[in-house]
Amino acid sequence: MWNAFVQAMGLVMDPYVLGVCLASAIFGIFVGAMPGLTATMATALLVPVTFYMSPVPALGAIVTATTMAIFAGDIPAAMLRIPGTPASAAYTDESYQMSQKGQLNLNMGVNLVFSALGGLFGVAILIVCAPWLAELAINFSSFEYFWLAALGLTCAIFIATDDPLKGFAALFIGLSIGCIGQDPAAGHPRFTFGSVELLQGVSFIPAMIGMFAISELLRGAVTVDQVGRVVAQQVGSIFFGVGTVFRRYWLNFIRGSFIGTAIGALPGAGADIAAWISYAVSKKFSKEPEKFGTGHIEGIVDSTSANNSALGGAWIPALVFGIPGDSITAIVIGVLYMKNMNPGPTVFLQNPQLIYAVFIIFILANLLMLPVGWAAIKSAKLILRTPKNILVPIILMFCVVGSFAMTNSVYGIIIMLILGVIGWLLEENGFPVAPIILGLVLGEMFEMNFMTSMIKSDGSLFGFVSRPIAAVLGAMTIALWAFMLIRMRPKRA
Amino acid sequence: MIALTLSFPPFPGQKYGPSLFPRILGGALILCGILLINRGVREGRPAIALAPWAHDPWRVVSFMLIIAAALIAIFSWSTVGFVPVTVVTLAGLFLWFRVHPVTALLTAILATVLLQIFFGRQMRIPLPLGWLLNLPPGWLKYIT
């Protein structure tokens, strides 16, 4: 272990890797601070850029950019009353109220420091839990993986949407798109219509760029002329008063970070849901719930810690089981496969130095957040003045070139465009996108384990619950299905 | 989807094969569709409802232009080339989004050059050269 750690330090402390991380930090801050651009979009846009990098700088770029983006979303929330990313939406009003009351400095300081601390909390849990879970998962067979994937997919619907029916429909659409190409068990071509390019399946990264970036650009194009008014207040010393807040609300920080990490680790739910839930929990258990919504710092401590800790939490199932914890890690899993770091318990045995390198970069990124975040807050007015009518076309062309780069043909652009329009249509009609992505990412693994288990058990479904862990996972999954079916029943007047 | 699986062969010696999973998904999607339609009819919702921006022609064109820009890339990159198409597409979009004409043209050229340098030169992505292939060979080494 020690050798792997030393190797990992060597890999990370390379000036090239540190340079990539710094550049990604600035990119992440910019994307996060621009309303309408999300951390997931930052990741999708980074993948083509990191395509030719070795694993450590490629993963370093994604980790650093997303860490920064989630924090940077708090800046326009406080100054414009528009969350920079959905992860800041839960406490946007609260932050803006603080700014109106003349507490912009304290708000920014608390958001910055508690985001970094929350991020470090999430990483600490990741470092402790991931190797331990990997040891447990090494004995898993196709039965356990089948139920694990089923449970993950079910969780994605259960947490990420309040309309299970639309969630299920979205999941089935994702799984169906995943069926295109050669089937994972026998290699028989399915739904390819004679196209050689479709034989390899729907190219994953252009699909992500479409779902997350193009659908967002389609929304952005119709609001390109709408800009918010930046709070006129001057930003002064942002760290003044943060210590007092920490002494008063340290328990909120721990609670928020814990909830954030746990929700991050559950498939399908990411930083945005973590922030909403921890804000609600904070209000419920507060001694002064009446102050919530009037520019009170307490709920912000909980939720700003939660959304950054969720990032680390989401990597736990992604690294150990290959099941993404949120939409960012859904893309990361694709990157891990591209870099021959197939996620699963064996990656901890075969490439421990790469896993430790990811941990170290996570810690560095959260520490780097303090100076880079401080600089971003100081220059926020400049960042927020970037004209959207110039940004939207440039990001569009970046998406088009990035999708082309992933397949070296216009096939990537076609995939991007089709899935972008589908994603936009579905989202506009209240269908969540996260289950589609999870279906697309997990489809092959889910089907592979399903078919392998069917063959192993000679077509008997009892085989799926013949091993104790598989039986427990199966019972949990079926219980969730039953619970959701009850929730879906039409309410009688 | 289910109809297309009818031609898939089963695994040797088994009753099921590559058709099983898509058939389950197809059945599940049909069920979801029926339940959603049933719910929509019961709640008396219209089959199609337009977003408020759909009544503003400028916004509708803005929306369509995003799709059109990607389609232009798909159909014209291989013949005309990445650089000329991107400059024109970007400049057109900027102008539609009411950017000052000089800024629009300069930003379009600068962004295209940066994309070509980064993706085409640094990352060696074979962005189609198209019309640029007619340039003297000495010039091409500065582009790719």
Contacts between the chains, C-beta under 8 A, distances in Angstrom:
chain1	res1	chain2	res2	distance
A	48	B	119	7.7
A	49	B	118	7.9
A	49	B	123	7.7
A	51	B	123	7.1
A	52	B	123	5.6
A	52	B	124	7.7
A	165	B	32	6.4
A	165	B	35	5.7
A	165	B	36	6.3
A	165	B	39	7.3
A	166	B	36	7.3
A	168	B	28	7.3
A	168	B	32	5.7
A	169	B	29	6.9
A	169	B	32	4.0
A	169	B	33	7.5
A	169	B	36	6.7
A	172	B	25	5.3
A	172	B	28	4.9
A	172	B	29	4.8
A	172	B	32	6.4
A	173	B	29	7.2
A	175	B	25	5.4
A	176	B	1	6.5
A	176	B	22	7.0
A	176	B	25	5.0
A	176	B	26	7.5
A	176	B	29	6.8
A	179	B	21	6.5
A	179	B	22	4.9
A	179	B	25	6.8
A	183	B	18	3.8
A	183	B	21	7.7
A	185	B	11	7.2
A	185	B	18	6.8
A	186	B	11	6.1
A	186	B	17	6.5
A	186	B	18	5.5
A	188	B	8	5.9
A	188	B	9	6.9
A	188	B	17	7.3
A	188	B	18	4.3
A	190	B	4	7.8
A	190	B	5	7.5
A	190	B	8	6.8
A	190	B	18	6.0
A	190	B	22	6.5
A	191	B	1	7.5
A	191	B	4	6.2
A	191	B	22	7.7
A	214	B	66	7.4
A	214	B	70	7.5
A	217	B	66	5.6
A	218	B	63	6.0
A	218	B	66	5.5
A	218	B	67	7.6
A	221	B	59	7.8
A	221	B	62	4.4
A	221	B	63	5.4
A	221	B	65	7.0
A	221	B	66	4.9
A	222	B	53	4.6
A	222	B	59	4.3
A	222	B	62	5.7
A	222	B	63	5.4
A	223	B	53	7.8
A	224	B	62	6.4
A	224	B	97	5.4
A	225	B	97	7.8
A	225	B	98	7.3
A	387	B	99	7.5
A	389	B	94	7.0
A	389	B	97	3.6
A	389	B	98	6.3
A	389	B	99	5.5
A	390	B	94	6.6
A	390	B	97	7.8
A	390	B	99	6.1
A	390	B	103	7.8
A	390	B	107	6.0
A	392	B	66	7.8
A	392	B	93	7.6
A	392	B	97	7.0
A	393	B	69	7.5
A	393	B	89	7.8
A	393	B	90	5.4
A	393	B	93	3.8
A	393	B	94	6.0
A	393	B	97	7.0
A	394	B	90	7.3
A	394	B	107	7.8
A	394	B	111	5.3
A	396	B	66	6.1
A	396	B	69	5.9
A	396	B	70	7.5
A	396	B	93	7.4
A	397	B	69	7.6
A	397	B	86	5.9
A	397	B	89	7.2
A	397	B	90	6.1
A	397	B	111	6.7
A	397	B	112	7.7
A	397	B	115	6.4
A	398	B	115	7.1
A	400	B	69	7.4
A	400	B	70	5.8
A	400	B	73	5.0
A	401	B	82	7.7
A	401	B	115	5.4
A	401	B	119	5.3
A	401	B	125	7.5
A	401	B	127	7.1
A	404	B	73	7.7
A	404	B	77	7.8
A	404	B	125	6.9
A	404	B	127	7.1
A	405	B	119	5.9
A	405	B	123	6.8
A	405	B	125	4.5
A	408	B	125	6.8
A	408	B	126	5.9
A	410	B	73	7.1
A	410	B	74	4.9
A	410	B	77	6.4
A	410	B	78	7.2
A	413	B	70	6.0
A	413	B	73	5.6
A	413	B	74	5.3
A	414	B	74	6.0
A	416	B	70	7.0
A	417	B	67	6.9
A	417	B	70	4.5
A	417	B	71	7.1
A	417	B	74	7.3
A	420	B	70	7.9
A	421	B	67	6.8
A	428	B	51	6.9
A	447	B	21	4.7
A	450	B	21	6.7
A	451	B	20	7.5
A	451	B	21	7.3
A	454	B	16	6.8
A	454	B	20	7.8
A	455	B	11	7.2
A	455	B	14	7.2
A	459	B	14	6.9
A	459	B	15	7.1
A	459	B	16	7.1
A	488	B	35	7.9
A	490	B	39	7.6
A	490	B	42	7.4
